[in-house]
Every structure is written in C-alpha cells, then in structure tokens.
C-alpha cells in the first residue's frame, strides 16, 4: 500500500525511539548511583560522615567516671613556670609525681625527638671557648643530662612515648614493645601505610614501657572522627600510643589483630579488612583499616593542671589508677583540629576522647551488612518506583518513597541510639529522591508531549484560543453529554457531484483539501468547533466545549469569512485554469445556521466515540443549508440566530416549515457584518424587503409586486433569485388565491 504520510511516519518512528531511550534514563541513573556508592568518592564519603557527626551531636556519649585524666600544661602553667620548652627535668618531676600518685599508665602526648637544649651539658657546649667560662663549663658538664633524668623517670613509671608519622622515608623503623598476634588475613594491606617516622630519642624510648604512633589522622574533610589503633611504618605493623596506653594499664603484653577469614569472621563481599583488636581483656571493634570510631562526649573530666601538681596543690587521688595523658592544651603548643561535636579541640583533648572511648567500651561500629543492605534496598525500591510511577501516579509513589525514607532514617537512628551501629540513611534517601524525580520528570515530559499531540489533534477541530483555554481549564471539558445552547453551521458545495465527475481521485482529494482548509480556518478563527467533515460538507458549532458568550455573532462572522475565502479560492482556481488552457470551476457553497439547545458531548460507543452534537436544532441547521440553494442565497440563518446576532446585516426571507418541525421558522439571508448593517443602502434594502413581506402576508399581491420591483431596482445580486421565486409565487396566488386558512407559511420546500 502506498504511504501517503512518509514524513509523519518517519517523525513518529523517531519519537518512538526517543521515548524508548528516555524510558531507560531512570534505570541508568539508578545503576550509576549504585556504582558511585560502590566506588564511594570523597564527596559521598563526606556526606555519610556528616550524618554520623549529626548523630553524635544529638546523642553524644554519656559522661561517666572513667579512669582517664589529662595532666595539662595549660596556659596558666606556662605563665607560672615559663614558656615552652620546659627543661626535661621538669617533665621528669611531673612523671615522678604522677607515678607516686598511682597512675596506671602515663602517656606523653609530646614528641621528644631532639635532645633538651636546656640540659646542663647542652648549655656547656654553647658557652664560648674562653677561660672565664671554664669553671662554669666544667660545673655544667658534670651535671646529669635532663634527658637522662627524664629517661630514669620513664623507667620508674608505666610510661608511653610516641613517634610522629610521616610519608617521607626517614627515621629508623620503631621497635615494638609488645607481642603481636595476627588472626586471619595479614593486616598489613588494610592498615594506614606510612613510609617513615620522626622517632623519640633512643635513650628515652629504651626506658619507656610503651612506644606508639602519636599522630592524629583526620578524615579527608579534616575532621577527627576515627583513630587508628595500628598503622604500618615501612611495611611493619605498629600500635598507636592509645593502644599502648590501654595495654599497659591492663598489664598486657600482646595484641591480637583479627582480620577477615579469622575464625568466625567473613567479609560479606567487602574485600576484607580488619574487624577488631584484642587488647588485654578488651575487644575493640574497628573499621577495615584498623580504626576505632571516637565516641565523643561533650566534656572530659576536669584536667589536672601541671603547675598544680608541681606546686603540690593538686589532689594526688585525682591521678590514682588513671591513664594519665601528659600534654598541652595551650594555643601555642597544641594543634587544634575539628571534631564532630565540639568544633575544634586540642590534640590532648581528642586523645582523651579516644582513650575514654576505649575504656568505656562504648564503641560505634558499622555493621558488615550495612553496605550490602544499602545497595540492595536502593536498587529494589528504585526499580519498584520506576515500575510503579507510570501505573500508580506521582502522589502514591511519593507517599511510598517518603514512607521508605522515613523508615530507613528511623531505623538508622534506632540502630545508632540503641546499639551504636552506624548505618547511613542519607545515600539511600538521595538515590530514592533522584529516581523518583527523574522518573516523574520523564513521565511529566511524556505527558507534556502527549498534551502537545492532543492539542495538535484538537487544533484541527478547535481554535487555538479554545485549545489553550481547555488546556488551562480542563474542568470545562465535561465527559459524557450535556444540553447547551449552541449555534450550529452546515456548509456544502453546490453541484459537487457534477464537479467530482471531472476529476480523478487524487485531483479531487487535492481540490477538497484546498476547499476545506481555508473554510476550516475561518471557523477556527471565530472560536468554532469542527464537528466533522462529510465529504464536501463541513459541520461546526459554537459555545462548546467552552463558553463562547457571543456564539451566534461569531458563527455569522465565520460564515462571511468562509464566503470571502471561497472567493479567493475561486480566483486561484480561475488563474490556474487559465494557465492550463481549460475552463475554470467556480465553486459555490450553501451555508445553513441555527441557534438552539442541543445535546453535546462524547457520543458513540464504548469502542469509538466522537465529540459531537444531537438535537432538533442541529437538524434545522442542516435543513436551512439545503434550502439556501432553493432561495438563491449563500447563507441562511434562523430567526433565533438573528435574534442573538441582531447587529449583523440579515434580511428576513420567508416563514417556512421544514421537514421534522411542527412550528414554522423565520429564515434570514446573511448578507454582511455590522458595517454593512449600519449603511444607508442596507437600511433601504431591509425596509423595502420588510414592506414586501408585510404586503405578501396580507395578500396584497399588487403592493408586494411593487416592492419586488423596487428591490430589483436596488440591484442586490444576492437576492435576485429569491425575488424571482417570490414574483412567481405571487403571480400564481393571483391566478389561484390561497384558501382562507393560508397563514403565509411556505411548506413546499425542496428536500
């Protein structure tokens, strides 16, 4: 079969392919979001950590009495005892006093990597090589080194020194002070790796009971949330000073690092890692990199100031049985770093939070199943929303998505507040919102495309203004039927059968299209609705599906515009016929219009229906179109139409009784618009015509014929055939007068 619409079919195929591609967009975005979750770039990780921070802000660790105390070289101590660095014999005194007070372990949160420049032998070396300094040099050289004094104090205490971590390959590899047992996979690949370290003085390290990494390791956003219990330096595993402090406080000698594939430990498809550390009698859960989540409290136990301990005004019992952290909160000595709940805090205070977390056993942890559950839930609900949204609509799916998000957020908070479990609800929520919005947008765009297509389809029947009004106020389009007062128009080509015999099918189709297009546009321009095309016939109406207050006037204007458009088409056809050397076809039409109540709505069957009209008023309009040829005029309108459009130039022609109507109807010839109606010539024509009808209906045949003579002298071609009909009718009545029951109604109509 020949394709008469190749361009439209090609465009439809392109639209179909585009529609299929856009259907995949939400699914592709869902898969992309899950891939991002698996890769977990820094931004995603930071969002997740920010949620956990807020959980700690809302519910921090409860402050309880724990055996951790800060021995603080605070600003007041520096003011009283001098600026830093202090002589290390001063540090030795602090260590001895803390040991005497009964400290369980003493941690120096101070890097002691260089000799004390205030030590007497060091000062002796700085003295000038002159004789007057010889006595002082000898005296100072004979004094013990402050580093030796500090080393002796460290040996007498249960002390921990620290080394700084660096990514520069320098410093000797530190020596372990404790045994290390590995359970499961080797921990080295999972621990934070460092290539070098800044070591403490060997003399001090040798006398300390513990030795570990003292560097705090913030997350990528600079916030200190997790503390590594173990790291690797040059490929070798070393503990942190926090782990060392906990070990020494318990008198333990060995660490046990449990990794995946240890007894009872599986990776759940996460790629393996550290799962926990055993320090003495304490089991500490860690993340896969061997870090412990710091469970922050709002404030630590009141620290003991260094000057108070040295001056003997501090209560020694405050340090008894405590893990004592010796360091400084002074602004010039301690590096302040961001924390989840306290803004910024000194390294010493953060170290205290780490040790309290370890001692309290109030551990935060991420369950092994959390990542897998998050991915599975996001994928399942995302697919469900993609499938449900086109079927259930945006509102119900929004409720489902909201309920799922609230359930996940509530479950996440419950797991945190009751069990200290860290399960992120944010990424799931963002994925669901993304899928919902993307699928909703796709459906919306599809609906808009369908609306545009519907508008395009309706624009073939309605004026653009009415189409927009229906789009903006869809409630005006009532489904089913309703009775409304309408103005109905029928238009038909006269002698179409004889014209069609001179054309082939394709030529006749082109002619009909050229005829219907401008006449249809004339109707649409006046807010009319095209009901249907029946061959060469047009059926249209006004005042439905939306209100057109002056619908009768609009219909009359449309009829006049149709006649004008037909004149232009005839001129084009005549020009084309002259160019082709053939006689032109002069198309003529008859228009019938009536105003009255009609049933309008979606009429038809369950399988197929049209927006159409039914009723006697419709039949009358059709009858008037048929009578327009008999009366020799182009447009006939009913009395009801003229009553509702009184400013139009219309002449009453007759009182007729059409088939199917019991009551007679006054019919009018529509000759022009308001401008013509206000002209003197039309007023004379109308008055003469009315006088003729009055004489005719009064059986004054002579006067009626006289008025017909006057009308013919006015030279109005539009009513020339009508006057011929009436002259013949009066002449017949003169010969055979009508009976006494004659009422002036013409019933002998052409059917």
N, C-alpha and C positions, 0 to 999 in steps of 0.2 A: 504494500500500500504506500502511495506517495506521501511523504511527510510534508505537510503544508506549514509546519511551525518549527523549522530546524533550529533557529536561533533560540527560541524559547526552550526547546528540549535540551539544547546544549547548556543553557544557563541553569536549568533545573538540575541537570547532572552535576554541574559544578557546585550548586548549592547543597545537593545531597552529599557530595564528597566532603565539603566543608563541614556540614552538620555531623557527619560521622567522625571527622577529625576532632571537632570540638567536644564530642562525647567522651573522648579519651583524655581530655585535659585534666579533669579532676583526678582520675586514676593515676595519671603520670605525676601530677603534683604530690599525690599521696605516697607513691613509691619514692619520689625524690625526697620528700620529708623524712621518710623512714631511713633512706640512705644517709641523709645528713645526721640522723640520730645515731646511726651505727658508727659513722666516721667521727662524729662529735667534735666539730671545730671549736676553737676557743670561745666564740661568742655563745654557742649553745651551752658549753660547759659553764660559762659565767652566769648565764640565766638560771641554770639549775642551782648553782651555788648560792645565788642571790635569794632563791626561795628558801633554801635551808637556813640562810642567815636570818630571814624574817621569822622563821620558826623559833630560832633561838632568842630573837628579840622578844617574841610573845611569851615564850616559856623557857627562860634560862634555867640553868642548873640551880637547884635549891642550895642555899648557902648553909652548910653544916660544919661542925667542928671536925677538921681534918688535920692530920699530922704534917702539915706543910706550913712553913713560916719563912717570910722574907727577912733577911738581915740587910737592911737598906743603907747604902752610902748615899743618903739623900742630900738635898741642898743645904739643910741645916748642919749636917755632919761636915760637909765641905766648908761651910762658913766657919765652923768652930775649929776644925782640925787642919784646915789648909786645903788648897786646891789640889786636884789630881794631877799627876800620880802621887799617891802616898808612898812613903817608904815601906818596903815589903815586910819589915819587922812589925809595922803597924797591922798589916794583914795577918801576920803570924799571931799577934796578940788577939785579934778578933777570932781566929780559928781556935786558939787555945781556950778562950773564954766560952765559945760555943760548945767545944768538946767537953769542957768542965761542966757546962750546964746540962750535958746529957743528950746532945744532938745525935739522932740516929744515923744521919748521913749529912755531910756538908758539901754543897755543890758550889764551886766558884764559877759564877757566870761572868768571868773576866778572862780575857785572853792574855796569858803570860808568856809571850813568845820571845821577849828580849830581856837581857839582864837588867836589874834595877840600877838605874843611873845614880840613885841616891844612896846606894850601898857604899860604906866607907872605902873599901878597896877601889871602887869605881871613881870616887871623888879623888882619892890619892893619885890615880893615874892622870887626872885632869889638872893637877897642880903643876905650876911652872917648874922647870928644872933649874931652880936657883937654891942657893944654900939656906936662905932664910926659911924655905918651905920644907927642908929636910926633916926636921923634927916632927912637923905635922904629918908629912907623908909617911914617916915610919910609924907614927901612932895609928894613923888611919889604916895603913896596910896591915897592921897587926890585929885590927878588929875583925870579927866574923862578918862574912858577907850576908846581906839581908836575904839574898836568895837561899843561902844555906840555912838561915834561921827559919825562913818560910818552909823549906823542904823538911826540916825537923818537925815543924808544927804539923805539916801534912802527914808525916809518918805517924804522929801520935793520934791522928783523927781518922775517922772513916770518910775520907775526902774524895771528891771527884774533880778532876781537871778537864779542860776541854780544848779541842783544836778547831780552827776555823776551816770551813770547806771552801775550795776554790776550783775553778776549771782550768787553772794554769798548772802545768805539770811541775810542781816544785815541792820541796819538803820530803823528808823520809816517810815511808809508809808507817803509820802508827802501829803500836804494839797492843794487841788485845790483852785485857786484864782478866778476862773470864773465858770459860769454855763456850763453844758454840756447837749446837746440835741441829742438823738440818733434817726435817721430816718432810718427805715428799719431793717435789721438783726442786732443783737447786734455786735458791732465792736470788742469786746474783743478777740474772737478766731482768728481774722485776723491780729491784731497788733503784732509788735515785742514784745515778752514777756521777762521780766526781773524779777528776784526774789528779788533783793534788790537794794539799792541806797546808795550813800555817800551824806548825806544831808548838806546843808549850815547851819550855826549857827542859832538856832531858833530865837534869837533876831534880826538877820538880815532878816530872812525870814518873820518875822511878820511885818516888816516895808516896805518890798518891795511890789510893786503893782502887780508884776507878778512873777511866780515861775515855772520853767520848766526844762526838761532834757537838759543838755548841751553837752552830749557825741555825737560825730560824729560816724556814723555807716557805715563803708565801706562795699563794696560788698565782695564776697568770695576771689577775687583776690587782695584785699587791696585797691582798687581804690574807692574814694568817689564820687559816681555818684548821689545818692539819699539821701534825708534827711527825716527821719520820723517826721511827724508833731505830731503824737501821739504814745505813747507806753503804755504798761501795766507794772506796778510795783506791784508785789504781787497780780496780778489779777485785779488791779484798773487802769482805764484809766487816763493818764496824758499827757499834751501838752509838746512840746519842747519849748525851750526859743525862737526859731524863731517864732512859732505860737503865743507865749505870746507877743513878741515884736510887731507883726503885730496887735494883738488885742488891746494892749494899745495905739499904735499910732493912732488907729481909735476911741478910747474911747469906744470900745465894751465890753460887759460884759458876752457874752455867745458864745459857739461854737456849731455848728451843724455838726454832722458827718453823712454823707449819705452813707449807705451800700446798697448792693443788696436787692431787694424786697422793697426798698423805692418807693415812688410814681415816676413812670416813669423810674425806674432803674431795669434792668434784668441782669442775669448773663451770658447769652449766653453759658450755659453749662460749664462754667469755674470753678464751685464750689463756687462761691460767693466771697465777699470781700468788702473792702472799695472802693467807687467810687469817693468820693470828700469830701471836708470840706468847710464849710462856716465860714469865719472869718470876722466879721463885715459886710462890704458891698462887700467883695471879695469872689468869689467862686474859690476854688483851687482844680483842678483835681489831684487825687493821683492814685497810683497803689493799688492793692488789699490789701497790707499791710499798707496802710496809708502813703506811702512815696511819696514825690514830687521829680520829676527829676530836678536836678540842671542844669539850663541853663547857662553855663559858658560864660563869656566874657574874652577877653584876659587880660584886666587890669581893676582894680577897680578905682574909683575916688581917687585922691591923698589923702592919710590919713592925719590926723592931729596928729602931734607928741605930746605926753603927756608933754614933757618938754616945748614945745612952748606955750601950753595952760596955764601951771603953771607960766611961765615967763611973760605971757601977750603979747607975740609977735604974737600969732595966731589970725586970724580974727574970732571973735565970730560968724559972719554971716555964716561961713562955717558949723556951727552946728545947726543953726536955722532951725526949722521944720524938722530936720533929725532924723532918727532912728540911734542912736549913739551906736556903738559897742566898748566897752572898753575892751581891751585885749592887747596881746603882739605878735609881730612877731619876737621877739628876739629868736635866735637859742637855747639859754639855757632854755627858758621858754615855747616856743610853740612847740608842736609836729607837724612836717611836714609830710604830707600824700600825696600819689599820687592822681592826678586829671586827667581827660581825656585830657585836652589840655595844661596844664601849668606845666607838670612834677610834682613836688611836691610843695605844698603850705602850709602855716601855717594854723592852725585851725581858727585863726581870719579871715584870708583872705577867707577861704572856707565859714565861717559863713556869711561874707559879700556877697558872691556869692548867698548863699541861700536866704538871705533877698532881694537882688536885683531881684532875680527870682520871689519871691512872690509879690513884689511891682510892678514890670514891667508887671505882668500878662502874660509874655512870656513863657508859660508853654509847656514843652514837655509831650507827653502822648502816651500811647499805646492803640489804638482803641480796643474796646471789640471784634470786629470781626477778629482781626489780626491773633490770634492763629488758629481759625477755618478755616479762608481763607487759611492760610499757609498749614495746613494739607490737606485740600480738593484739593488745587492746586497741591501739591506734589503728592498726591495719583492719581489724574486724569491724569496728564501729565506722571507720572511714568508708569502707566498702558498703556497709549497710546504709549509710546516709546517701551515698551515690546512687544506690538502687532505690531507696525509699522516696527521695525528694521528688522525682517526677510522678510518683504514684500517690503519695500522701500529701504533698504540698509543703510549703515552707514553714507554716505555723506548727504543724505536728512534729516535723523533723527538728525544728528549733527547740521545741519542748524536750524531745528525745536527747538532742545534743546537750541542752542545758542540764537535764537530769543526769546524764552521764558525767559531765564535767563536775557537777556538784558532788556526785557520788565519789569520784576519784579524788577531788580536793578534800572531801570529808574523810575518806579512807586514809589519805596520806597524812592528814593532821592527826587522826586517831592513832595511826601507827607510830607517829613521832611522839605524841603526848603520852601514850601508854607504854610503848615498847622501845622508844628511842630509835626507831627504824627510819631511815631517810629514803623516802620514795617520792620522786619528783612528779607533781601533778601538772606542772606548767607546760611541758612539751606536749603531753597528751592533749591538753586543752587547746594549745595553739594549733596542733595538727587538725583537731576536730573542727575548730573555728575556720581554719583555712579551707578544709574540704567543704564544709557547709557553705561558706561564702562563694567559693569557686563554682560549686555545683548550682547554687542558687543563681549566681550571675549567668552561668551558661543557660539555665532554664529561662531566666528573665530575657536574655538576648534572643533565645529561641522564640519565646512568646512575643517579643517585640517584632521579630521577623515575621511571625505568623500574623501579628496585628497589621503589619505593613501589607502583607499579602491580602488580608481581609479588607483593609482599606482600599487596596488596589482593586479588589473584586467589587466592593460596594461602590467605588468611584465610577464603575460602569453603569450603576443604577441611580446613584445619588450625586448631588452636587458636592464639591469638595468641602464647602462650608458645613453641609449637613453631616458629611462623614466625620469631620473634626468634632462637631457637636456630639455625635454619637460616641466618639472615642472618649471625649471628656465627660460625658454624662450617659454612661451605658444603661442606667436605670430607665432612660426614656424608651429604650427598645424593649417592648413587652413581648414575651413569648406567648404563643397562643393567639387568640383573636380578641379584638375589641371593636366596639362600634364607635366610629368617629365621623365627624362631618368633613368630607373631602371634596376637592374639585378634581373631576376625572376628565381626561383628554384621550380621545381616539383620533388617530391620523392614518390616512390610507392614500395610496397612489391611485389616481383615477385611470381606468382603462389599462391596468397593469398587465392583464392577460395578453392584449394585443402587442404591448411593448415587449413582453418577455419572449414572444414568438420570433422576434427579430434578432435575438442574442443567443449565443452559446452559453453553456453553464458557467464557465469561468468569467466570461464577459458580463453576464447577468449578475454574478456574485459581486464583481467589482463595482458595477453600477449601483446595486443595492447598498453596498458598504459606503459608497460616496454619498448616497442619498441619506442614509441613516445617521452617518457621523455628524454632520453639521446640525441636523434637526435634533439629535440627541443632546448635543452640546447646548443648544438653545434652551432645552428643558432643564438641564442641569444648572445652567447659569441662573435660572429663576427658582432654584431650590426645589425642583421637582424630583420625583422618584420614578425611575423607569420600572414599570411592572414587567413587561415582556415585549418581545418582538414576535410578530406573527407574519412571517414572510415580509411583505412590504408595509405592514401595519405596525404602528407604534402605540402602545398603551402606557399611559403615565398618570400619576396622581400627585396631589399636593396635600400637605398637612399630616403626613405620616411618613416615617416612624417618629419624626419630631414635629413639634408645633411650627406651623408657618401661619402667623396671625392673618395676613392679607393674602391667603392662598388663592382666592378667586382672581384677584388682580394679578398676582404672579403668573397664574396659568394663562390669563389673557395676554400678558406681555410675552410669555413663551410662545403662544400661538402666532403672534405677529412676528416675532423673531424667526420662527420657523418659515413663515411665508417669505420673509426677506432673504433667509439663507437659501431657500429654494430658487428664488430669482437669480441669485449669484451662481448657483449650480447650473441653472439653465443657460446662463451666459457662457460659462465654461464649456458646457456640452456643445453649444452652438459654435463656439470658436474651434473646438476640436473637430466637429463635423465638417466645418468649412475647410479646415486644413486637410481632412481626409477625402474631401470631394463627395460628401454624402449629405442627405437631408438630416437636420437635427431632430432629436427627440425632445419635445417640450413637456417636461414632467409637470403634472398638476396634482394637487392634493385636496382632500376634503378633511376638515377638522370638525369634530363634534365635542362639546364640553358641557358638563353638567355639574352642579354642586348639590350635595345631599349626603345623608347618612349612609354609611357602608360598613361592612364588616372587613377589617383589615388585620392581617397577622400572618403567621406561618401556617399556611394552609396546604394540605396534601395528605400524604400517608406517612406511616412510620418509616417507610423505606426512602421516601423522597418527598420533599415539600418545598414550597416557594413562598416568598413574602409577597402576598397578593391581596386582592380585594374582591368582594362579592356584594351584590345587592341590586335593588331596582334602580338606584341612581347610576350604577355602572351600566346597566342595560340601556338606560335613557341616553347616556353619553354616546354609546355605540350607535343607537338609532339616529341620533342627530348627525353623527358623522355620515351615515348613509343618506340622510336627507339633504346634506349640503349640496350634493350634485343636482338633486331634483329642483332645488330653489336657485341654483346657479350662483352660489356664493362659496367662498373658500372656507369660511369658519362660521359655524352655527353654535350659539350658546343658549342655554336655557334661561328662563326668567330668574331662577334662583341664583345663577351665576351672575347675571347682570345686576341683580339687587345687591349682591355683595361686592360688585366692582362697578358702581354707578358712574365713576368718572371716565370709564372707557367709552370710546366712540362706537356705539352699537345701535342698530336700527331694529325696531320690532318688525318682524316679517309676517307672522301668522299665529293663529291659535290652532294647534294640531292635537290629534290623539294618536299616539304611536302605539304599535303593537305591544300588548302586555300592560298597558296603562289605562286605567279606567277614567282618570281625570285628564282633561285637556291641558296642554302645556303651551305657554307663550314662548316662541322662539325668536332669537335676535341674530342679526348678522353682525359679526365683529369686523369693523372697518378700520379701526386705528386706536391709538392710545389717547392719553389725556390731552395732549397738544391738539390733536385733530378735533377732539370733543369740544374744545373751547373756541374753535374757529367759527366765524360767521357763516361760512359756506355749509359747514356740517349742521349748524343750528337750523338754517333754512331747509336743508335736506330732511332733517329729523322732524321738523314741524309739518312739512308737506306730507311726509310719509305717515305721520300720525293722523293727519286730516284724512288722508286716503283710507286708512283702515277704519276710521270712525264712520265715514260715508259708506264704506263697504258693509260693515256690520249693521248699519242702519238701513240697508237695502236701497240706498240712494245711489243707484248704479251710474246715473249721469254725472253726479258730483265726483264719484270715485274715479270714473274715466277721465274727468277733467284734471284731477290731481295726478293721475298717472301721466297725462300729457306734460304737466309741469315737471314731474320727476324726470321724464325723458329729456326735457329741455335742459335740466341741470347737468346732463351728460355724465352721470356716475356709472362707469362701466361695470362696477362690482355688482350692481343690482339690475343690470339690463335684462338678463334672462328672467329674473324674478318678476319684473314689470310685464314681460311678455306673457308669463304664466298667468298673472292676475288679470291682464286685459282679456285673455282667452276665457278665463273663468267667469268674469263679469258678463262678457258677451253671451256666454252660454246661459247664465242666470237671466239675462234679458229675454232670451228666447223661451226659456223654460224656468220660470221663477221657482225658487225653493219653497217647500211647504211651510206651513205656519210654525212647525216645531224646529225650524232651522235656527241654530244658535251661533252661526259664524265659525264653527269648528270644522276644520278640514280633516276628514277621515280617509280620504282617498290618497293615501300615501304610497310612494314607491317602496316596496320591500326589498 
